[in-house]
Amino acid sequence: MSARIDARFKDLAREGRAGLVIFLTAGDPDYETSLAIAKALPKAGADLIELGMPFTDPMADGPAIQASSQRALKAGQTLKKTLAMVRAFRESDTATPIVLMGYYNPIYIYGVERFLADAKAAGVDGLIVVDLPPEEDNELCLPALEAGIAFIRLATPTTDDHRLPAVLANTSGFVYYVSITGITGTAIPDTNRVIAAVARIKRHTKLPVAVGFGVKSATDARVIAAASDAVVVGSALVEAVRQSLDREGRAGAKTVKAVTNLVASLAEGVRSARRVAAE
């Protein structure tokens, strides 16, 4: 497990609350604005940051994140620039965990060994690669673990007790529970089902369980935080970026603030949650 991820969840456990994980597409709408947003997230209330690696075919993502990926690619974002963004972030923040999230193709093209070395040097703490199942662990998961980078696996409503041990076998850092069946940003999770699912996952692992997909407001965040170790918010944030842009798709003076205001509201929701036992 990454030392930073481990330390952050231990701190959250001591505080008796869930964490807030914020997803941001690296390079959306441009490198400098994206970096400015990332740097402002911890102060706004983010406990962990997921940086999306822009990709031309983000099959698991909904319209909002797909559009953010296209904006980033149009602005010239590359995997090399995403790693540079992490390095720049680390110049002023050595504590906030950063997880890169995306698809295997850009990493494969970059070169797995080179990517892991550069990611580790940049200050990346974990990876979420949504199109690599446990059967392909030799491709990236095991090399990442050997490099000291956590490999975070997704569990879904369709991950039954027979499949779950395989999903959890080499998972580290935390487990990301996808609370709905489908693509990102398209539905609101059923709270009772989330509570039951988190409890079931915790019977199989001691890792923290973060819940994402469908969380859009402080109210959503508070409800999910009561039954999980962390709440992940993505689509609502990238939509806040989009709505702040001018007609040409360029960032303005209000872009960073549009995101941090929403993060602050979500953080307040998470911190006001009353924890529900997941046993």
Steps between C-alpha positions, in 0.01 A plus 500: 500500500611854432624670816305816423171318437551287811578806714201695369249225576652451845457873564139481383434204727641694796273792412206260480386611158501403135735658251418701190663380177483751216539399135646750256590435137864602460536781249133603497443762366874568472815402688545816708136525609488131580813528714357806678182306578697201628712720728186663643316173572656405839426840653143476368454168682623219275674220690620305195527598134434284197649635180341367186740409221329634185423233242321504165267211588398518869244220480403493870443873523186701445457809283645748749832321551521403132466867410765600755738245350441644153560856625827392661622315192407796279708723728800270451492291817709184489594235755842664527332832583277328755808369681652848477183633662546262793862613540390865500230423759756328723713815512253648748313194632675184615212361706188474281478159327473509121353212302511486120182361349437391146561233240789271418564606140689826573711322765577212262610744230711695751663174614404336829846495659576858398155617607525347847847645555390846386173482697681404819757776452223754435320414824213281381357285779257270323342389175146420396498339156144410421556268203752262661322213678671283767583242233742756352680584824839415350460783250501791744359420845784284630776719350331804658493334841868412463569866421321611817192635323159387625270329251140584582234270366136569421219292651149539359143397587553196277820387678363201691662307785652255253672775300590733787807305630660521154430872482650558845798265468760759397305814579675755721442854624123476508211333320293718269136391512309608190157558649297475179500277196590702193716797408607790719274789586171351380311392812473548875601201717251318721618567855377177655666295230824692548496434875444128440766484228766674711426267790536199269831622358633565851435140589760410238766769558646737756564764233302826511201510265436815295166544326454689174281551193192718533601726791421857398405702808588554865188301592609205284848522650370504858283193447775297331763615752292352781546151357848508344862594563506755219273666246618545141366787290592548135234583243355787703845658524590476132155637421577797725814556293300488175238743622768752595652516151432770242344439160837398356551248779765704677545531874414825668560671832218298659605153386712398799250651742210316337669170583628587846162638609336168410779305670456706817127423497563129447762501776250657740254224411757228561611648830143533628421132442410279793681173454298180457653172609585288199514168685 
